[in-house]
């Protein structure tokens, strides 16, 4: 009952005006949750590290560091247990990945996302590929500038950090070509940092109890404060994220053929027709892959695979 009561206290502000593709503030009452205290996270880190579900880099990483390559460019040699237990002096950033893979934390992911699902589904149906991610950071550590596929509810549990988020449709920050490459090849190569971007961001000064909602592919970057930080994200895909991915993958193919495609969103009617055609193609392609025993991403899955 305690878990359900805490998880139900997630508020999208204002819930009545929730828009799937609009950045907005979030409040929550997860700060004192027993699964989000440091001793519990040390134990979780040990379990996840054995499954290679831990990502880490040192505090040498900057906003402009490659997010994909940060663990190699700025390595943290300590184990998950050592890093988490001594996070105040570890000079490290650590992410516990896909915590829904752990049976104990899967329940937390379910409770939180089940609580917000009615508000989400009223505007953006098809919630699937649900996941949880826990970030534990030393003072001053930075999460480099990047984008992700999922819609993201990010909530501060301990410490302070500054979260910069940019509109997912701001093409001055992330170009159409960068979006295409990301969706088609899962490459962030063209998603690059520029200090001039700061003035275009929505800034959240996160303290325990506060958070933010970031739509799919919202560029973001995080600067930790002067004390250790614990943050949790709950993520998911929807019908609209899948449709947007299909459109960008279609445009990427056109660009490879030498055609300069129209920007996604420039013509809603065209996007609707293209989505229908691409969904038909994707369905047929998936059937062929299944027939040959090849893997297919199933968007009806409740959880993201670990």
C-alpha positions as CSV (number, residue, x, y, z in Angstrom):
1,X,0.0,0.0,0.0
2,X,2.9,2.4,0.8
3,X,4.3,1.8,-2.7
4,X,0.9,2.4,-4.4
5,X,0.3,5.6,-2.3
6,X,3.7,7.0,-3.2
7,X,3.6,6.1,-6.8
8,X,0.1,7.6,-7.2
9,X,1.4,11.0,-6.1
10,X,2.8,11.9,-9.5
11,X,1.4,15.1,-10.9
12,X,1.7,16.3,-14.5
13,X,1.1,20.0,-14.3
14,X,-1.5,20.8,-15.3
15,X,-2.8,17.2,-15.9
16,X,-6.0,18.5,-17.7
17,X,-3.8,20.2,-20.3
18,X,-1.2,17.4,-20.8
19,X,0.2,17.5,-24.3
20,X,2.4,14.5,-25.4
21,X,4.8,16.7,-27.4
22,X,5.1,19.6,-24.9
23,X,7.8,19.9,-22.2
24,X,6.2,20.4,-18.8
25,X,6.8,20.3,-15.0
26,X,6.2,17.3,-12.8
27,X,5.9,17.0,-9.0
28,X,6.0,13.7,-7.1
29,X,6.2,12.1,-3.6
30,X,8.8,9.5,-4.2
31,X,11.6,11.1,-2.3
32,X,11.4,8.9,0.7
33,X,10.7,5.7,-1.2
34,X,12.8,2.8,0.3
35,X,13.8,1.5,-3.1
36,X,15.3,4.9,-4.0
37,X,17.6,5.3,-1.0
38,X,21.3,4.9,-1.5
39,X,21.7,1.5,0.4
40,X,19.0,0.0,-1.8
41,X,20.6,1.4,-4.9
42,X,24.0,-0.1,-4.0
43,X,22.4,-3.5,-3.8
44,X,20.6,-2.9,-7.1
45,X,23.8,-1.8,-8.8
46,X,25.5,-5.1,-7.8
47,X,22.6,-7.1,-9.3
48,X,22.5,-5.1,-12.5
49,X,26.2,-4.9,-13.0
50,X,26.3,-8.7,-13.3
51,X,23.9,-8.3,-16.2
52,X,25.8,-5.4,-17.8
53,X,23.0,-3.0,-17.0
54,X,25.2,-0.3,-15.6
55,X,26.6,2.7,-17.6
56,X,29.1,5.1,-16.1
57,X,31.7,7.8,-16.9
58,X,33.9,10.1,-14.8
59,X,33.1,13.7,-14.0
60,X,35.6,14.8,-16.8
61,X,32.7,14.5,-19.3
62,X,31.2,17.8,-20.4
63,X,28.1,19.0,-22.1
64,X,29.9,18.6,-25.5
65,X,31.2,15.1,-24.8
66,X,29.8,12.4,-27.0
67,X,27.1,10.7,-25.0
68,X,27.6,7.4,-26.8
69,X,31.4,7.4,-26.2
70,X,31.6,9.0,-22.8
71,X,32.2,5.7,-20.9
72,X,35.2,5.1,-23.2
73,X,36.5,8.6,-23.4
74,X,36.0,9.4,-19.6
75,X,36.2,6.0,-17.9
76,X,35.2,5.3,-14.3
77,X,37.2,2.3,-13.2
78,X,35.3,1.6,-10.0
79,X,32.6,-1.0,-9.7
80,X,29.0,-0.1,-9.3
81,X,29.1,-1.0,-5.6
82,X,32.2,1.1,-5.0
83,X,30.9,4.1,-7.0
84,X,27.4,4.1,-5.5
85,X,28.6,3.6,-1.9
86,X,31.1,6.4,-2.2
87,X,29.3,8.6,-4.7
88,X,30.2,11.8,-2.8
89,X,33.9,11.3,-3.6
90,X,33.6,9.0,-6.7
91,X,33.9,11.8,-9.3
92,X,31.5,9.8,-11.4
93,X,28.1,9.6,-13.2
94,X,26.3,6.3,-13.1
95,X,23.1,5.1,-14.7
96,X,21.3,1.9,-13.6
97,X,19.7,0.8,-16.9
98,X,16.4,-0.9,-17.5
99,X,15.6,-1.3,-13.8
100,X,12.3,-3.0,-14.8
101,X,14.6,-6.1,-15.5
102,X,14.8,-6.4,-11.7
103,X,11.6,-7.9,-10.2
104,X,11.6,-5.6,-7.2
105,X,12.0,-2.5,-9.3
106,X,9.6,-3.6,-12.0
107,X,6.8,-3.2,-9.5
108,X,7.9,0.4,-8.9
109,X,7.9,1.1,-12.7
110,X,4.4,-0.4,-13.0
111,X,3.0,1.6,-10.1
112,X,4.3,4.9,-11.4
113,X,3.4,4.4,-15.0
114,X,0.0,2.9,-14.2
115,X,-0.7,6.0,-12.1
116,X,-0.1,8.4,-15.0
117,X,-1.3,6.2,-17.8
118,X,-4.9,7.5,-17.8
119,X,-3.7,11.1,-18.3
120,X,-1.2,10.0,-21.0
121,X,-3.5,7.7,-22.9
122,X,-6.2,10.3,-23.2
123,X,-3.9,12.3,-25.4
124,X,-1.3,9.8,-26.6
125,X,-2.5,6.2,-26.6
126,X,-0.5,3.0,-27.0
127,X,1.9,3.1,-23.9
128,X,4.4,0.3,-24.3
129,X,8.1,-0.5,-23.9
130,X,7.9,0.8,-20.3
131,X,11.2,1.2,-18.5
132,X,13.0,2.7,-15.5
133,X,16.4,4.3,-15.3
134,X,18.2,5.5,-12.1
135,X,21.0,8.1,-12.3
136,X,23.4,8.6,-9.4
137,X,25.9,11.4,-9.8
138,X,28.8,12.9,-7.9
139,X,29.0,16.7,-7.3
140,X,29.5,18.6,-10.5
141,X,29.1,15.6,-12.8
142,X,27.4,16.3,-16.2
143,X,25.1,14.3,-18.4
144,X,26.3,15.2,-22.0
145,X,23.9,16.7,-24.5
146,X,21.8,14.0,-26.3
147,X,18.4,12.8,-27.4
148,X,16.5,9.6,-26.7
149,X,13.6,7.7,-28.3
150,X,11.3,7.5,-25.4
151,X,8.9,9.9,-23.7
152,X,10.5,10.6,-20.3
153,X,9.2,11.5,-16.8
154,X,12.3,12.5,-14.8
155,X,12.1,13.0,-11.0
156,X,14.7,14.3,-8.5
157,X,15.1,12.2,-5.4
158,X,18.2,13.6,-3.7
159,X,20.4,16.6,-4.3
160,X,20.1,19.4,-6.8
161,X,20.7,19.5,-10.5
162,X,20.0,21.8,-13.5
163,X,18.1,20.1,-16.4
164,X,18.2,21.8,-19.7
165,X,15.5,20.6,-22.2
166,X,14.9,21.8,-25.7
167,X,11.7,21.6,-27.8
168,X,11.8,18.3,-29.8
169,X,10.9,20.4,-32.9
170,X,13.6,23.0,-32.6
171,X,15.6,22.4,-35.7
172,X,18.2,25.0,-34.8
173,X,19.3,22.6,-32.0
174,X,18.8,19.2,-33.7
175,X,18.4,19.2,-37.5
176,X,16.0,17.1,-39.6
177,X,19.1,15.1,-40.9
178,X,20.1,14.4,-37.3
179,X,16.6,13.2,-36.5
180,X,16.6,11.0,-39.5
181,X,20.0,9.4,-38.7
182,X,19.0,8.9,-35.1
183,X,15.7,7.1,-35.9
184,X,17.1,5.2,-38.9
185,X,20.5,4.1,-37.4
186,X,20.2,5.0,-33.7
187,X,23.2,7.3,-34.2
188,X,23.6,10.6,-32.3
189,X,26.6,11.6,-34.5
190,X,24.8,14.7,-35.8
191,X,23.4,15.7,-32.4
192,X,26.2,18.0,-31.3
193,X,26.5,20.6,-28.5
194,X,26.8,24.4,-29.0
195,X,27.0,26.8,-26.0
196,X,24.6,29.1,-27.8
197,X,21.9,26.5,-27.3
198,X,21.6,27.4,-23.6
199,X,19.4,30.4,-24.3
200,X,16.9,28.3,-26.2
201,X,16.3,25.7,-23.5
202,X,13.7,25.3,-20.9
203,X,15.6,25.1,-17.6
204,X,14.4,23.0,-14.6
205,X,16.3,23.6,-11.3
206,X,15.4,20.2,-9.8
207,X,15.3,19.5,-6.1
208,X,13.7,16.6,-4.4
209,X,10.0,16.4,-5.2
210,X,10.3,18.2,-8.5
211,X,10.8,16.8,-12.0
212,X,10.0,17.3,-15.7
213,X,8.3,15.6,-18.6
214,X,10.4,15.4,-21.8
215,X,8.8,14.3,-25.0
216,X,10.6,11.8,-27.3
217,X,13.8,13.2,-28.9
218,X,13.7,16.3,-26.7
219,X,17.4,17.4,-26.6
220,X,18.6,17.6,-23.0
221,X,21.7,18.1,-20.9
222,X,22.1,17.9,-17.1
223,X,24.6,19.6,-14.7
224,X,24.7,18.3,-11.2
225,X,24.9,20.5,-8.2
226,X,27.5,20.6,-5.4
227,X,26.2,17.4,-3.6
228,X,25.5,13.8,-4.7
229,X,22.3,13.4,-6.7
230,X,19.8,10.6,-7.2
231,X,17.3,10.9,-10.1
232,X,14.9,8.4,-11.5
233,X,13.3,8.4,-15.0
234,X,10.2,6.5,-16.1
235,X,10.1,6.1,-19.9
236,X,7.7,4.6,-22.5
237,X,6.8,4.6,-26.2
238,X,3.4,5.3,-27.7
239,X,1.7,5.0,-31.0
240,X,2.8,8.5,-31.9
241,X,6.5,7.8,-31.1
242,X,6.4,4.8,-33.4
243,X,4.7,6.8,-36.1
244,X,7.3,9.5,-35.9
245,X,10.1,7.0,-36.0
246,X,8.6,5.5,-39.2
247,X,8.4,8.9,-40.8
248,X,12.0,9.8,-40.1
249,X,13.2,6.4,-41.2
250,X,11.3,6.9,-44.5
251,X,12.8,10.3,-45.0
252,X,16.3,8.9,-44.3
253,X,15.7,6.4,-47.1
254,X,14.6,9.1,-49.5
255,X,17.7,11.2,-48.6
256,X,19.9,8.2,-49.4
257,X,18.2,8.1,-52.8
258,X,19.2,11.7,-53.4
259,X,15.7,13.1,-52.7
260,X,15.5,16.0,-50.2
261,X,12.4,15.1,-48.2
262,X,9.9,17.5,-46.7
263,X,10.3,18.1,-43.0
264,X,8.2,16.0,-40.7
265,X,5.2,18.1,-39.5
266,X,5.3,20.5,-42.5
267,X,2.3,18.7,-44.0
268,X,0.1,16.8,-41.5
269,X,-1.9,15.3,-44.3
270,X,1.2,14.0,-46.1
271,X,2.5,12.7,-42.8
272,X,-0.8,10.8,-42.2
273,X,-0.6,9.1,-45.7
274,X,3.1,8.3,-45.3
275,X,2.5,6.8,-41.9
276,X,-0.2,4.5,-43.3
277,X,2.1,3.3,-46.1
278,X,5.1,2.9,-43.9
279,X,3.1,1.0,-41.3
280,X,1.9,-1.4,-44.0
281,X,5.5,-1.9,-45.2
282,X,6.8,-2.4,-41.6
283,X,4.1,-5.0,-40.9
284,X,4.8,-6.9,-44.1
285,X,8.6,-6.8,-43.4
286,X,8.1,-8.0,-39.8
287,X,6.0,-11.0,-41.1
288,X,8.9,-11.9,-43.5
289,X,11.5,-11.6,-40.7
290,X,9.4,-13.8,-38.4
291,X,9.0,-16.4,-41.2
292,X,12.8,-16.6,-41.4
293,X,13.2,-16.8,-37.6
294,X,14.6,-13.3,-37.3
295,X,14.1,-10.9,-34.4
296,X,11.4,-8.3,-34.7
297,X,10.7,-5.4,-32.3
298,X,7.2,-5.9,-30.9
299,X,5.6,-2.6,-30.0
300,X,2.9,-4.3,-28.0
301,X,5.4,-5.4,-25.4
302,X,4.7,-3.9,-22.0
303,X,8.3,-3.5,-21.0
304,X,11.5,-2.4,-22.9
305,X,13.8,-5.4,-23.2
306,X,16.9,-5.3,-21.0
